[in-house]
């Protein structure tokens, strides 16, 4: 398969960066994505050269839970039968990035936006050495992977933050094929350029296709209207703190029936596909008749995207790495953190791939070119956006994906709480604290009920596992609509302490995060 077709962006360095440039990365941004080479054998657990611990949420992890570095975690990793090691260098940098005629100062992985994809075969070991060249702490979370607990990248839980000037090596087996990605789990760093795809190829790939294209969607404000840290500080004051509709970074009046009402909190000046503005779009170039696999990743901080390819229908084949019964659609709805794979047979011509920022009256744009013709304008809106829109609720699992039939051994209900008035998003009215850990035991079938008592939608993400919906569909991130309940089951087969959180980065930082811990 050919690598993703997108323009290489400017590489930034810290060698000549001044204090003002570094400060733009705020609460510890990172950038990554460099050379990917191979070695044989299986090394030791990731080394940690981070020198000092950093501040954590209130409380400490209670006793009696599996240690993320403990023997249970090592045994679970050994059971994955680690294969060949893929060594990757990740460098966290700050600098200028070209969005396509507009240069911004931000933080990225390896000076690219998105960072260079990491690509391995299922069963291979990723050994990623992160060098933090930023003035602040950072981590890397490998979103969607069922991996060893001490590589999960959650500060205060599975690791210390990586301080400025330090390194940390993440090492884990990528056991399950699929479309994944990685990003920090420190403050609102995700809402900069700190993300990249991670593709785990299936050595027995059942799909037949000619080529593929990785498409990463994002909302963007860093270096334009402010920083994510400034956004978070403003939002935390809440509407009760003197903020009102459409003042500053807070966005009011963004509505979407697909999302059950309120569409988002933050006003973004730009929306990107593969790091490019609609006025200078990323372009896929191919031939008519090409059967193309598109891997969609929503890496945004606060935006759901409705995405469509003009002049084509898409066949959905996977969500969050797991196969579904193929479904044709005009458009897809992706919440933050969700991934979908589709197949499409390309017609001859030039076609817009539009990603509508749901409820926000703007869109990102890329171009598919298989013949002659003029490029679509930045404001092009293909009619497919108004056609049939598929979200995970319309999908069914492929054969072999369902969990075995089994009654739950343990049920835990989480109430999603909070409002824009106080910006006090939380589970059960309690903001995130290390002392609040829901216990589970290895081997249990665990049922989680997410009861959304708020007027906002929330994309809920479970670390280290995939869960099954009532119809058997497997996911790790799923939208919970306002005043609805999402019920999911998962098998407790990956020991450690794992985070559950809303993947709206500002809701999470406000407190909508909690922990599940395996009893020792």
N, C-alpha and C positions, 0 to 999 in steps of 0.2 A: 504494500500500500504506500502511496506517496504521502509525505508529510503534509500537515495542514498548509493550505495556500493562503497566506496573508503576508502583508508587507513587513519586512524587518524594520523595527523602529530604532530611534537613536539610542545608543548605549551611553548611560550616564556614569560618572565616576565621582567619588568623594575626594579625589586627590586635591582638587582646587575649589571644593565647595566651601563657602563661608558659613558662619554661624547662622545667618538668616535662612540659608538654603536648608540646613539640617533641621532647624526648628520647624520647618514646614511639615516635617513628618511626624510631629507631635508625639503622641503616646506610643512610640516605639514601632515604627514601620519597618518592613523588611522587603528586600527584593531578591529574586532568585532565578534560577533556570539557566545553568550553563552546561558544560560538557557532560556527556553521558557515555561512559565507557564500561566495558565488561571485565569481570574477573571471575575466577572459579572458586568454589568452596563456600563455606559459611563462616562468617566472622563472629565476634563476640557481640554482646549487647551494646547498644549505642553508648559511646562515652560522652561524658558531660563535663565540659570545661567551664561551664558557667560558675562564677566564683562565689556569688552571694545571692541569698534568697531575696525576693522582693515582696512588697506589700501584697497581701491576699485579702479576699473578702472576709467579713467578720466571722469569727469562730475558727475552729480547727477541725480537721477530719476526725470523727470519733473512732475509737478503737474497735477492733473486732472484724474489720473488713480486709479483704485480700489486698496485699501490698502490690502496687503496680509493677514493682521489680521482683516480686516474690516467686516461689517455686511453681505455684499454680499457673501464673502467667507464662513462665518458661515452658511448662509442660504443654500448654495450649499452643504455643508457638511451634514446639517440636512436632506436635500432631499435624501441623500444616505441611510437614515434609518440605522444609525450605530447600529451594533449588539454587541455581546459579545467581550470583550476586551482580546487580547492576549498580555501579558507583555513579553518584550524581553530585555535582557541586552546586550548591545554592548560595548565592551572594545577595545579601540584603543591602541595597544601595539607595541613595537619594540623588535626584538630579532632574534634568529637564527631559520631557517626553513629548514627542510630536503626535498629536491626535489627528493630524491631517490638516495642516495649515494653521493649527493653533497649538502653541507650545505651552505646557504647564510644568510647574515644579511639583514633584510628587515623589513617592517611593514605589519601587517595583522589585520584582525578582529578576535580577540579571540585566536591568536596564531595558527590558522589553515589556510591552503591554499587549495582551497578557504575557506572563512568563512563558518561556519555552516549555512545551509539553514534555512530561516524563512518560516514556512508553516502555512497558515490560510485557512479558508473557505471564499468564496465570501460573502461579507456583514459584516465580522468581522472587528474589529478595531485593528490595530497594534499600540501598545504603546511601542516604542523602546527608552530606555534610553541609550544615548551615553555617555560614560566616556572617555574623551580624556587624556590618560596617556602619550602623546607625548609632546615634547618640542615646538611644532608648532601648528598652527591653523588647523582645519579641518571642514568638513561638511559631511552629508550623503544625496545623491540624490537617490530617489527610481525610477529607470529607467523604463519607460513605463507605470507607473500607472497614471490613471486619479484621482488625489488626491487633497486634500485641498492645496491651494497655499502656506500657511505659513509652510508647511512640505516639500517643494520641494528641499530644501538644496542648494540654489544658494546664495552665500555670496554677500552682498551688495544689493540684490534684495528681497529675501524672508526671509532672516535672517542675523544676524551677523555670522562671523566665530566663531567656538567654540575654545577658547584659550586653551593652555596647562593647564592641571590640572582641567579643568572645565567640566560641564555636560550640556547636553541639551536633552530634551525629545521630540521626534517626535510622534505625534499622528494623525492617519488618518484612514479612512475607506477604506479597500481594496475591492472595489465594483465589480470589473470585474475579472472573472477567467482567469488564464493564467500563462505563464512562464515569470517572471520578474527577476530583479536583482538589487543590490544596490552597490554604490561606492561613493567616495568623489567627490566634485566639487570644489576643492581647488588646484590650480596649477596642476602639472602633477602627483599628487598622485595616480591616477588610474593605472599608469604604474608600480606600486609596487604590493603588495599582498592584496590590499584594495578593495576586492569585494566578493560578496556572492550571491547565488540565493535567490529569493523570489518567492515562489510558492503559487498561489491562486487557491485552488481547487474548482471545480464546484460541488455544492451539488446535481445537477441533471446531472452528467457527462454522456454524450451520448456515449462516446467511450467505447468499451469492450476490456480490456487487463488484463494481469495477474500480471504484475510488471512494475516498471519504474526505469529509471536510469537518473540522472542529469549529463550532460557532459559539463564542463566549459573549454573553449579553451583560451589559453593565449600565448603571446610572452614574453620572459623574458630576462632581462639584469641586473636588480638591484642586487648589491652585487657580480656581476661577472665581467662585463667590465666597470662598472660605475654606475651612478645613473640617474634617469629621469631628475633631475635638470641639471646635466651636459650635458645630451643629448639636452635638450631644449636650453641651453646657446650656445652650438655649432651650432645647427640648425639656431638659430636666426641670426648668423653671415652670413648665406647664402653662396651660392657658390661665390657670388660677394665679400664676405668678406675674401676670401683666401682659402675657403674649395673647394676641388675637389673630384672627384669620389672615393668612398670607402676610404676616409680619416676619421680617427676617428670613430665616431658613424654614420656618414652619409653614407647611402647605395645608390649607383648609379647602374643602369643597371638591377634592378629588374623589369621584365616586365611580363605582363600577358594579352593575348587576351581577357580573360573573364572580365578583369578590364579596357579594352580599352587602354592599354599601360603601363605606369609607375605603378608599384605595391605597392610601399611604399618608405619611407624616411629613415628608421632606420635599422641598422644592429643589429640583435639579435643573441646571441650565442645559445639560447635554445628556444624551443617551448613545451608547456605543455598541458596535459589533466588532469584536476582535480589535478593540482599542482605537477604532476609527470613527470619526464624525460622519454623518450622512452626506456632508458636502465633499468628502474625500473618502469614499467607502472602500472597505476591504472587498476584494474581488476574487471569486472562484472562477477559473478558466478551465473549460473542458470541451468535450465533443458532444454533439447531439446523439441521443440514444444512450449516453452513459448512465448506468445504474449507480446512483450516488448515495452513500450512507452519510447522513448529517448527524453529528453528535452535538446536541444543544446543551449548554451549561448556563444557568442563570447565576451569575456571580455578583449580582447587585446587592446594595445595602437595604433598600426600602421599596423596591419596585417589582411588581409582577409584569411579565411580558406576554403579549399575545402575538405569536409569530406565524408568518405565512410566506410562502414563495409564490410570487405572482405567476399565473399561467400554469400552475401545477397543483396536484393534490399529493399529499404526503401519506405514506403508510407507516404508522407507529409500530415499532418492533420491540422497544425496551423502555423502561423507566427506572432510573436510579440503578442501572446496571443489570436488571433482571428482565427476562424475556416476557412479552405479553402476546396474547393472540392478536395477530395483525389487524389493525383498524385503519381504514382510510379516513382522512380528514382534510379540511381546507386550512385549518389553523390549530395551533397548540397554545395552551395556557400554562406558563411556568412560574411558580413561586420561587422566592429566593432559595438557593441551594438545590433545587430540583434539576434533574437531567432527563432528557428524552432522546432516544435514537430513532431516526426515521429513514426510510428508503424512498427515493424519488427517481423516476426516469426522466432525464432532461430533454426538453424540446430544443429546437434551434432558435437562437436569438439572444436577447439580453433581457434579464428578468430581475426585478427587485426582490430581495429577501428583506421584509419589513418586520421589525419587532416593535409593536405598539406598546408604549408605556401605559399599562392598563389604568384608565381613569385619569391620566395626567395630561392628555391632549398634546402628546408629542410622541416621536418614534425614533428608533435607531434604524439604520439601513446598511445593507451590504448588497453586492451585485453578483449574479451568476451570468457568465458570458460564455455562450457556446457558438456564437456566430456574430455577424455584423449587426450594427445598430447603435443607436445613441444610448448613452447611459441614462437611467431614470433620474429624475430630479430628486433633490433631497426631501421634498415633500410628497413623494409618491406614496400612495396608499392602495395597494392591490385589493381588488374586490374580495379576494379570498379571506381577508381579515374579517369581513362581515358574513362569511359563510359558516359552516359547521365548525365549532370550536371544541376540541377534545381536551379534557383535563383527566386526572387519574381516575375520576369517578366513572368514566365511560370505558375504562380498560378492564380486561380480565387476564389472569395469569396464564402463561403458556404451560403446557404439560411439563411436569417435573419441577415446577417452581413452588407449588403449594407446600406449606408445612403439613406434616402428618396430622390427621384428625386427633385431637386430644383436648380434654377439658383443662382449663387453666388451674394451676396449683396456687396461684397468687394473683390478686386483682388490686390494682392501685388506681384511684381516681384523682386526677389533677384538675382543679378548677383554674382556668385561665382568667386572670383578674387584671383590673387597671383601667385607666382612661386617659384621654388627652388633657383633662383638667389638671390632674396632678402629675401626669406622666409617671405613674407608679406601676408599670407592668410587672406582673409577678405570677407565680404559681401559688394558689391558695392564699393570696394576699400577703405572702411573705417573700421579700426580696432575697435574692441569692445569698446563701451563706454556706461555708464549708461544713458547718455543723449539721446541716439538714441533708441526710442521706437516706433514701428509701432502700431498705434491705431486700435482696433477693438471694436465692441459693442456686448453686450450679445444678443444672439438670431440670430446673423448673420450667414449665410453660407459664409465662407471665403475661397477664392482660393489663393494658393501660387504657384508661378512659380519659380523654381530654375534653373537658366540658368548657366550652368557650362562653363565658358570661359577659363578654365585652361586645362592643359595637364594631370592633376591628377584626380583620382576618389575621391569622397567625400561621406561618409555615413552621411546623414543629419538626425538629431533627433529633434523632437518637444516635448517639455515638456508638461505634463498635459493633453494631448489629444492624440487620434489616428486620423490619416487622411485617406482619401480614395483616391486611385489612380483612374485613368480614368475608369478602368474595375470594380471598386467597392471594390477591395482588401483593407483591413484595416491594417495599420501599424503605427508605431511611429518612425521607423528608416528605411531609404531606401538609397541605393547607387545611386548616380548621376554620370554617366560616363562622361569622358572628352568630351567637346563640345556637350553635350546632355542637354535636358531640362526635368526636372521632374515637372509635374503639379499635385497638390494634393488639395483636399477640406477637410475642417473640420467644424464642427458646434461649434460656440462659446458658449459653455454651461458650462464652468468651469472658473468663474471669477478670475482675478488676473493678475499678470505680469509673463510672461513665457519666457523661453529661447528657442531659435532656434540655433543649432550649428552643426558644423562638429564633428563627434565622433572619428576622429583621434585626440587624445589628444594633439598632438603637433600643429596641424593646429588650433585647438580651442584656445590654449594658445597663439599662434601667432596672433590671432585676428578674426578667423572665427566663431564669435558668435554675436548674436543680440537678441533683445527682442520684444515680442508682449505684449501689455498692453490693458486690458479692460478699456474703458472709465467709469469713475465714474458716 
